[in-house]
Amino acid sequence: MSEDKPRSHGRLAARPSLRPRELVTDTPELQGAWRARVITLLPEAFPGVLGLSLTGKALAEGLWHLETIDLRPFGEGRHRNVDDTPAGGGAGMVLRADVVARALDAAAPGTPADRARWPLIYLSPRGRPFDQATARQLAAAEGVTLLCGRFEGVDQRLLDHYAIEEVSLGDFVLTGGELAAQALLDATVRLLPGVLGNATSTDEESFSAGLLEYPQYTRPQVWEGREIPPVLMSGHHGEIAKWRKAEAERITRERRPDLWAAHEATRPAKAPKKRKPKASTDEGIEPAKA
Ligand code: SAH
């Protein structure tokens, strides 16, 4: 597992310019730390928000690594052109297959060829919708390579040739893949061990059990005449858990019938109620089977 990891100790300064650029360099190279490689025309957009708060602290501590590969130096000619007009006409520009291929090849060294261990993803509105299950899959891999599009996107032949998986952030169009990549990375990195302070806090949140989260409250106990639901102040953990489950189910049913239907479909079918053989159990002669 470790033999095909890049060993960048002590040679960061000597790295040729077309190699991935590590965004936080003087951090410990923790063995097996999760890695992200991002191909983009806007490397200066990274780490962006990922460099702040919990994901930023984890990045600085070496719990994960982020490298950008600037697409521009792989461009054609003196001006390093990366795009051209769409075949067949129409508005905008398309990223060239040959240019992006050179960047992909530069991003490959040190990454396993097995896509289950290291997915290769193009952020695209046509992709499979990103969700919590995908974030978990990515967090369980060794790392990911992300391709951020710009303009009208990339030449289809590149996607076909490299069998690149397309992932969408949602049914809307961004101007580029960078914000989508950062959202995907944020959702993934927070699942890595040690990144969130409280390790159990991802178990109960929205989507983890196929439900949206129950409402949260904190002090003051009364605000603008509104009280915190008394059960939450009761100290009765069993009742609190029951209330939260009921609220999570209610909110999911009301807001996301699609999630609710999926949740209901995966729930083990309720076993038909067994009639207790009254006489025998009551008398303790023949215990009821579980
Ligand atoms: N012409 C394309 C849109 C290109 S938008 C189309 O109609 O499908 C430019 C780039 O922004 C894309 O290449 C992609 O990388 C990124 N992008 C836009 N919307 C996105 C979304 N919903 N999810 C992920 N990436 C997106």
Boltz pocket constraint, residues with backbone or C-beta under 6 A from the ligand:
constraints:
  - pocket:
      binder: B
      contacts: [[A, 122], [A, 123], [A, 124], [A, 125], [A, 126], [A, 147], [A, 148], [A, 149], [A, 150], [A, 151], [A, 152], [A, 153], [A, 154], [A, 167], [A, 168], [A, 169], [A, 170], [A, 171], [A, 172], [A, 173], [A, 174], [A, 175], [A, 176], [A, 177], [A, 178], [A, 180]]
      max_distance: 6.0
